[in-house]
Amino acid sequence: MELSHHMRAVEITEPGGPDVLKPCTRAVPVPGHGQIVIRVAYAGVNRPDALQRAGSYAPPANASPLPGLEASGTVVETGPGVTRYSIGDKVCALLPGGGYAEYVTTPEAHALPIPDGLSMKEAACLPETCFTVWSNVVMRGGLKAGERFLVHGGSSGIGTTAIQIAKALGARVFTTAGSDEKCAACEALGAEKALNYRSGDFVAMMHDEGGAQLILDMVGGSYLPRNVKALATEGRLVQIAFLQGAKVELNFAEVMMRRLTITGSTLRPQSDLAKARIAAEVEAHVWPMIAAGKFRPVMDSEFPLEQAAAAHARMESSGHVGKIVLKVE
Ligand SMILES: NC(=O)c1ccc[n+]([C@@H]2O[C@H](COP(=O)([O-])OP(=O)(O)OC[C@H]3O[C@@H](n4cnc5c(N)ncnc54)[C@H](OP(=O)(O)O)[C@@H]3O)[C@@H](O)[C@H]2O)c1
């Protein structure tokens, strides 16, 4: 397929607020060994994009400096060594960066077929959250059926995904969110109890239930010692972000006495092989949940690519429930 040499994209002109995101023109990327080029239909917007824009989450070496960690679209070119995908295939993919553009490259092992029954718009919202939730809640956190699982930020892209996947696994799901409306949305998705953290105490909620066996947290700060208190004996805490800060005072005697595990991870800096392993698990376990109607991404809003700044402003207003997407095609 003959591609034009230039494409529309959105760049980060300097570290700062949403307004530093500006439309630009870039050369169409060339696929390396094992990589595909995707003509992007929709790109998902994620909180780590806002951190990158603000200058506090640098892209890994060799990654595109353009923002965008996930997209859906059509394969338009394949690099040497590509075996699974052909030109014309529809995919959604985890990206090392560069999703806010008409074309993007990624290893084919990080791309998955569009699940039956989902639109390209919905599929663009799957990779970043599904990879993050599956790798942290199941591969790292070891969630089992019947366990009490607490996820903070239940109405976020990550939270709405975690609630549905944990519920589909047979866990009892508890969550926190910043308004009664958001809590109602979380309970509609399958959370047994959603607590408005502005008026209630999640430690008390979990103590009433016997403690959480697993917590997925993105808040950190004052939540860290409270998460430790909310865990049951031998409970696990998986940290995926620190929206309230990463430096806290903590009494580790509690960790020792109740045999707790504190761990965490970030997806983007992991090796291509590690991400390929997560992709395979997501396809094997999460795609069947979608086919069975147990999980569907929760869509908040859509913006044209050129209005990425408005999409970031919406995300940072925290008025959203679920995922925000950019329409690129
Ligand atoms: N480790 C990884 O690999 C990885 C990968 C992807 C995302 N993440 C992280 O996961 C988090 C969610 O990502 P996302 O894309 O789903 O973002 P998102 O939809 O913007 O969600 C962020 C949520 O955090 C809540 N929040 C914000 N500030 C808070 C505070 N000070 N205290 C309590 N809650 C607060 C907001 O809910 P309320 O309005 O209800 O407070 C909001 O729903 C982000 O922090 C992101 O950096 C980590």
The ligand as an SDF file (V2000), in Angstrom:
LIG
                    3D

 48 52  0  0  0  0  0  0  0  0999 V2000
    1.2670    1.6890   36.4600 N   0  0  0  0  0  0  0  0  0  0  0  0
    0.7940    1.6350   35.2300 C   0  0  0  0  0  0  0  0  0  0  0  0
    1.2760    0.8830   34.3950 O   0  0  0  0  0  0  0  0  0  0  0  0
   -0.3630    2.5100   34.8410 C   0  0  0  0  0  0  0  0  0  0  0  0
   -0.9390    2.3700   33.5730 C   0  0  0  0  0  0  0  0  0  0  0  0
   -2.0570    3.1700   33.2610 C   0  0  0  0  0  0  0  0  0  0  0  0
   -2.5440    4.0680   34.2040 C   0  0  0  0  0  0  0  0  0  0  0  0
   -1.9110    4.1830   35.4050 N   0  0  0  0  0  0  0  0  0  0  0  0
   -2.3970    5.1330   36.4270 C   0  0  0  0  0  0  0  0  0  0  0  0
   -3.6860    4.7470   36.8190 O   0  0  0  0  0  0  0  0  0  0  0  0
   -4.4370    5.9020   37.1660 C   0  0  0  0  0  0  0  0  0  0  0  0
   -5.7480    5.8810   36.4100 C   0  0  0  0  0  0  0  0  0  0  0  0
   -5.4720    6.0970   35.0440 O   0  0  0  0  0  0  0  0  0  0  0  0
   -6.6430    6.4440   34.0390 P   0  0  0  0  0  0  0  0  0  0  0  0
   -6.0520    6.6130   32.7110 O   0  0  0  0  0  0  0  0  0  0  0  0
   -7.7440    5.4840   34.2680 O   0  0  0  0  0  0  0  0  0  0  0  0
   -7.0030    7.9210   34.5850 O   0  0  0  0  0  0  0  0  0  0  0  0
   -8.3350    8.6620   34.9380 P   0  0  0  0  0  0  0  0  0  0  0  0
   -9.5070    8.0740   34.2280 O   0  0  0  0  0  0  0  0  0  0  0  0
   -8.0770   10.1010   34.7940 O   0  0  0  0  0  0  0  0  0  0  0  0
   -8.4930    8.3470   36.4930 O   0  0  0  0  0  0  0  0  0  0  0  0
   -7.8890    8.9920   37.5550 C   0  0  0  0  0  0  0  0  0  0  0  0
   -8.8650    8.8750   38.7230 C   0  0  0  0  0  0  0  0  0  0  0  0
   -8.1990    9.1780   39.9280 O   0  0  0  0  0  0  0  0  0  0  0  0
   -9.0900    9.8140   40.7910 C   0  0  0  0  0  0  0  0  0  0  0  0
   -8.2920   10.8040   41.4930 N   0  0  0  0  0  0  0  0  0  0  0  0
   -7.5930   11.8080   40.9670 C   0  0  0  0  0  0  0  0  0  0  0  0
   -6.9400   12.4880   41.9350 N   0  0  0  0  0  0  0  0  0  0  0  0
   -7.2530   11.8830   43.0870 C   0  0  0  0  0  0  0  0  0  0  0  0
   -6.9080   12.1030   44.4370 C   0  0  0  0  0  0  0  0  0  0  0  0
   -6.0800   13.1000   44.7890 N   0  0  0  0  0  0  0  0  0  0  0  0
   -7.4150   11.2930   45.3780 N   0  0  0  0  0  0  0  0  0  0  0  0
   -8.2210   10.2780   45.0340 C   0  0  0  0  0  0  0  0  0  0  0  0
   -8.5890   10.0010   43.7630 N   0  0  0  0  0  0  0  0  0  0  0  0
   -8.1000   10.8070   42.8070 C   0  0  0  0  0  0  0  0  0  0  0  0
  -10.1850   10.4520   39.9580 C   0  0  0  0  0  0  0  0  0  0  0  0
  -11.4180   10.0330   40.4530 O   0  0  0  0  0  0  0  0  0  0  0  0
  -12.3020   10.9380   41.4390 P   0  0  0  0  0  0  0  0  0  0  0  0
  -12.7750   12.1240   40.6830 O   0  0  0  0  0  0  0  0  0  0  0  0
  -13.3720   10.0120   41.8270 O   0  0  0  0  0  0  0  0  0  0  0  0
  -11.3980   11.3490   42.5480 O   0  0  0  0  0  0  0  0  0  0  0  0
  -10.0150    9.8070   38.5800 C   0  0  0  0  0  0  0  0  0  0  0  0
  -11.1540    9.0350   38.2380 O   0  0  0  0  0  0  0  0  0  0  0  0
   -3.5780    7.1120   36.8270 C   0  0  0  0  0  0  0  0  0  0  0  0
   -2.9880    7.5970   38.0060 O   0  0  0  0  0  0  0  0  0  0  0  0
   -2.5280    6.5490   35.8860 C   0  0  0  0  0  0  0  0  0  0  0  0
   -1.3300    7.2690   35.9540 O   0  0  0  0  0  0  0  0  0  0  0  0
   -0.8570    3.4320   35.7500 C   0  0  0  0  0  0  0  0  0  0  0  0
  1  2  1  0
  2  3  2  0
  2  4  1  0
  4  5  1  0
  4 48  2  0
  5  6  2  0
  6  7  1  0
  7  8  2  0
  8  9  1  0
  8 48  1  0
  9 10  1  0
  9 46  1  0
 10 11  1  0
 11 12  1  0
 11 44  1  0
 12 13  1  0
 13 14  1  0
 14 15  2  0
 14 16  1  0
 14 17  1  0
 17 18  1  0
 18 19  2  0
 18 20  1  0
 18 21  1  0
 21 22  1  0
 22 23  1  0
 23 24  1  0
 23 42  1  0
 24 25  1  0
 25 26  1  0
 25 36  1  0
 26 27  1  0
 26 35  1  0
 27 28  2  0
 28 29  1  0
 29 30  1  0
 29 35  2  0
 30 31  1  0
 30 32  2  0
 32 33  1  0
 33 34  2  0
 34 35  1  0
 36 37  1  0
 36 42  1  0
 37 38  1  0
 38 39  2  0
 38 40  1  0
 38 41  1  0
 42 43  1  0
 44 45  1  0
 44 46  1  0
 46 47  1  0
M  CHG  2   8   1  16  -1
M  END
$$$$
